[in-house]
Amino acid sequence: MILLDARGEWEKMRKSLGDKRKYIPDDRIAELTKLYVNALSEAESDPRVKVFQPSDFGYRRITVERPLRLRFEVTEETLAELEANKTLAKDTDLRDKILTALRPLAGREPTYGKADFDAKLKAAYADAGLTGIPTPVTKQVWNAVSVSDPEGEPQKDKKGNVLPDPDLRDYENVPLDEDIHAYLEREVLPHVPDAWIDETKTKVGYEIPFTRHFYEYTPPRPLEEIDAELKELEAEIQRLLGEVTE
């Protein structure tokens, strides 16, 4: 694949053509065409031409997951959330009994183990005489008492697999010629050692980063030059202010 940088080959049109303000003269078109045709030989001598393999532009977009870590607590906000919950509102009697059962837990120290909180929850239900709570209602209660916390224990599904935290999910583009696990170990794990790749979500894509390949570094002006210009501007402002106040 051949990339040809013709961004600086234009001239301004004497009269615009719709939204067009620039054009490439015929002589430069001929020159650019020659460069393109002879790209393999000219690439070494002309910085406007670069030759790549198609795979150079390919990448695998990996999904980097981190564990869902939770703490469990009942607060006044938790109770208000459950009181307004649409699922619980379908059976207001059950909702009120659940709120009554949970209220004694409000204000206690957070629990960082799900099994420990489950025991407290079952005890609270038992004290309130609650049994046979529908699964959708139970799910809403757990959603309300669960709070994301980096100190919490990683949550797992029924098969023992660690659940990912959607809020911590990230994406990385890895060149096709690089092993994604080596990339993870080098670029990600030193910062977040509990991360992993969900390989079921890996996708292959291509992009041509034209600007990056033809970027030319322009060093900033010397500080002395900038400082001198600022002083000149300050002096000019003072002079103009003086004229206004006279």
N, C-alpha and C positions, 0 to 999 in steps of 0.2 A: 504494500500500500504506500502511495506517495502523497506526502503533504507538501503543498506549495504555498508559501506566504506571499500573497500579492496585495497585502493591505496598504502598502505605501506606494503603489503603482498608479494611483488615480490622479486625475486632474479635475478641476472644477469646470462645470458646464457654463458656457456663456449665458444660456437661457435654460432655466429648469424645465424638466419634462415631468409634469405631475409632481410627485414627491421626490423624484430623482434630482440630485444636485451634483453628482460626480459621475465620471466615466473613465474607462481605461482606453487610452489611445491605441490605434492599430499597431504602431511600432512596438509598444510594450506588450500587446497581446501576442505578437509574433515572438518576442523574446521569452515571454512566460511559457508559450507553447513549446519552444525549443528546450527550455529548462525541464519541462515536464517529460518530454520525449526522451531526453538524455539524462533522466534523473539518476540512474544508477551510477553514471560516471561523473555527473556534476555535483552530486550530493556532498562529496568530500570538499569541494572548493567553493560552493555557493551556499551561504547560510540560509537562503530562502527555501532550500529544498531539503527534505528529510525523508528517508525511506524506512518503513517499518513492516514488520510482519503483522498480519491481521490479529494474531493472538496478543500482540502488544497492547491492544486497546480493550482486551477482554478482562473481565473480573468476575469473581463470585461474591455476591452480596450475602453475607452471613448474618444470621440473627443471634446476637449475644444475649443470653439470659442470665438472670441472677435470682437467687432463691427468694420466695415470698416469705418474709419474716414478720411475725405478728405478735402483738401482746393483746391481752383480753381484759376488758374492764367495763364496768357499768358506771356511767356518769349521768348527770341530769340531761345532758345533750343526747345520750343514748336513749333514755326513756322518752324524750320528746320526739326523737326520730321514729321510735317504734309506735308511738301514739298516732303519728301522722302517716304511718306506713299503709299503703293501699291494700297490700295482701292481708294484713291483720285487720283492716277496717271492714273486711267482708264478714267478720264474726266479732262484733264489738265485745260480746261477753267474754270470749276467749282472750281477746286482746287485753281487756281490763284485768283478767286474772293473771296473765303473764306479767303485766306491769306491776301488779301487786307482789308477785313472787320475786321479781327482780329488784324492787325498790330497796330491800335491805342490803343488797350488794353494792348499791351506789356509794361512792366515796371511799371504797376500800382500795388497798394497794393493787396495782395491776398484776395480773397473773401472766407469766411468760411461757407457760406450758399449756398446750391445748387440753391435754388429758386432765391436768389439775383443774382447769376452769370448767371442763365438762362435768367433773365430779361436783363442783360447787353449784353448777347450774341444775344438775339432776336433784341435788339436795334441796335447792330452793323450790323446784317444781313439786317435789314430794311434800314439803312443808305446806305448800299451797293446795295440795290435793290435785295437782294437774297430772293427767296421764293421756296417752294417745294423741299427742300434739301432731298435727299434720306436717308432713315433710316440708312443704313450701313455707309454712310458718316457722319451723325450726331453722330453715335456711336464712330467713330474714332476720331472725334473732342473732344468729352467728355473724351475719354481715354487720349488724349494728354494734356488736360488742368487740369486733375485731379491728385492731388499729395497726397500721404498718409501723414497724419499729426495727431499726437495724440491730437492736439487742435481742430481738425475739428469736424463737427457734424456727428453723426452716419448716414450712408446711409441706405435707405429703398427701398424695391421693391414696385411694384405697389399695393400690398395687404397690405402694411404698416409694413411688417416684416423687422427687422433689418438685414442687409446683413453682413456676416462674412468677415473678412480680411484673405485671404489665407496665408499671410506672418506671421500672428500672431497665426495661428492654432497650437495647441499642443495636445499631446496624454498622457493619464495616464492609468496605469494598476491598477484596483481596485479589491481587493480580492472579491470572490463571496459572502462571508458572510457579506459584508459591503455595506451599501446603497450608491449608487453613488452620490446622492445629499448631503448626510451628508459629504462624502469625499470632494466634491467640496467646500462646505461651510467651512470646516476645513483647507484644504490644498491649495486651489486656491484663493478663494474670498478675503482673507486678503491681497493678493498681487495684484490681478487684479479684483477689485470688479464688473467690467462690463462683466465678462466672463459668459458663459453658456454652457450647454452640448447639443450637437446635438445628440439626442437619436436615430435618424434614422441610425446613423453610428456606434452605439455600437456593438462590437463583443465580443464573448466569446472565450477564449483561455486557454491553459494549458501549463505550463512549470515546469520543475523540477530543481530548483536552488541548485544543489547538493553541490557546493562549499560553498554556504551561510549556509546550514544546518550543514555542518561538518567543518566549519571554526574554527580554534583554534588560538586565539590571541597570538602573540609572542611579548613580550615587547622589545623595542629597547634597545641597550646596554647603559650603563651609560655614560653620557657625559665625565666624567673623563677618562674612558677607551678609548673613541674615540679620545679625545684630546691627550692622551699619545701616541697613535698609530700614529697620525698625526705628532707629534714632532719627533718620531723615523724615520718616512719616510723622513721628512725634513732633519734630520741629515744625513741619508743615501744618499740623493740626493746631499747634500753639499759635502760629502766625495767623491762621484763619480765624481762630477764636478772638485773637487780639483785634482783628479788623472788625469783627461783629460788635465787640464791646466798646469800640471807640465812639 
